Amino acid sequence: MREIGEQMGHIVQVSISPGGVPKTAVFEARVDINGLVGDRQTTPKIHGGPERAVCLWSQEMIDQLRQEGHPIAAGSAGENVTIVGLDWIQITPGVKLKLGAEVLLEIASYAAPCRTNARWFSNRRYSRISQAKYPGSSRLYARVLSGGMIRPGDVVEIV
């Protein structure tokens, strides 16, 4: 049961790829200790693994970037789960998120901007999603505390 003031959001899109970006929307995905089943990373030394198992991002941030003239969309920057309805600046390392009925994640770190995302920025300045330069704009990496299925529309809660 939620307490007064507890934030809730929803999953807008679940995305995977055979490697690289953009990631493509899927109807549902199983999440395990290594991330979304069927998702791959081109550079596993930089992306993926248990400490970077799931990449999350805010739909509100994507909308803001589009308003600034950047041709970006959900999944473009390599996030696995696009979420709407959370105060993104409050989602920091150590915060736990429950996705749907089963999945529990713990935010592990901010995702550093990657030059492969330059094409989604009208001026190619992908540093626009740098946590250091623009707090609250970054994608986030999470570790999986408990796995299960996720789908667009699932509730996302800060726990």
N, C-alpha and C positions, 0 to 999 in steps of 0.2 A: 504494500500500500504506500502511495506517495505521501510525503509530508508537504505542508504548505511551503511554497517557495522552491520546491525541487523542480529542476528544469526537465522538460521533455522535448524531444524532437522526433523526426521521422527519417527513415532512409528514403532518399529520392532515387538513387541509382546504385546498383551493385555492378562492378565492372572487373573484367579479367582480360588478359591477353596472353598470347604465346611468347611474349617478350617485347618490351618497348612500349611506346605510346603512339596513339591513344589506346586506352583500354576500352573494350566494348561492353555495352550493357548486356546483362544476363537476367533472366527471370528470377533466379535464385542461385545460391552458392552454399556449399558446405565449408565451414571454417574449421581448421584444425591448428595445431601448434605452429605450423609453418605458413599459415595464411589461408587464402581461398584456394580450394582444390581446383586445379586446372589453370591457375595463374602462374606465369613465369616472369622472370626478370632477365633482361639482357646482360646486366652486370651484377651478378649475385654477391660480389664482394662489397658492393656499395648499397644495393637494394635487397630486401628479402632477408630471410633467416628469422629465428625466433624473436629477436629484439626489434625487428622491422617487418613483422609478419603481415600486418594489415596497414595500409595507408588510407587515411581518412581526410576528408576536406569538407568545407562548408559551401552549401549551395548559395548562401548569401554572399560569400566572397566571390564566387564565380560570377554571380549577377553584377556585383560591383565592378569587377574587372571588365565585363562586357559593356557596362555603362561608360567606362573609361575608354572604350574603343578597341579592346583586345578581343580577338576572335577565339575565345576559349569556351569550352563546354564541359559538362560532367564527364569524367574519364580522361580528358585530354592530358592533364598533368600527371597521370599515372596513379590517381587515387583509386582504391578498390571500393570504397564506400563514400558516397556523397550524402551529406546529412543536411537537413533544414530544421530550423527552429531552436538551435542552441546558441548561446552567447559564446561564440568561438574563442574570443580572447580569454575566457575563463577555462577553456579546455587546455590544460597544461600537463607536462610530465607528472605522473603519479595519480592523475584523475582516472577513475574507473567508469567505464561506460557499459551498460547492458543494451545489447542489440537484439530485438525480438525476445522470444521466450527463453532462449538457451545461451546465447553468446555473451561472454563477459571478457572485456578487453581492459588493459591498463595502458594508458598513454606512456610511451617510453621516451620519445624524443620528437623534436621538430624535424621535418624533412628539409634538408638543404635544397635550394633551387638547383636544377640541373640544366645544362645548356641544351639538352634535347628538347626542352620546353620553350626555347626561344621563339619557335615558330608560332606560338600561341599569343605572342605579345607584339603589338603593332610596331613598337620600337625595338624589338628583340631583347629588351631589358627584362629578362626573366628574374632578376633580383627583386622584382616587384612582389614576389611571394616569399621573400626572405624574412624570417621572424626577427632577425637582428635589425633590419632596416624598416620593416613595416609590421610591428607587433600585431598579432591576430590575423595575419594574412596567410600564414604558412599551412602547408599540409602537415599532418601528424602521423607518426609511426606508433603502432601499438603492438604489444605482446598479447598473446591469447591466453587467458586464464581458464576459460572453458569454451569449448567449441560447440558447433551445432549449425543449424540452417539459418540463413538470413535472406530476406526478400525486400524489394521496394515496398514501402508502406509500413514496414515494421517500426515499432516505437523504439526510440533511443532515449535512454535515461542516464543521467549522472547518478552514480550510486556511491 
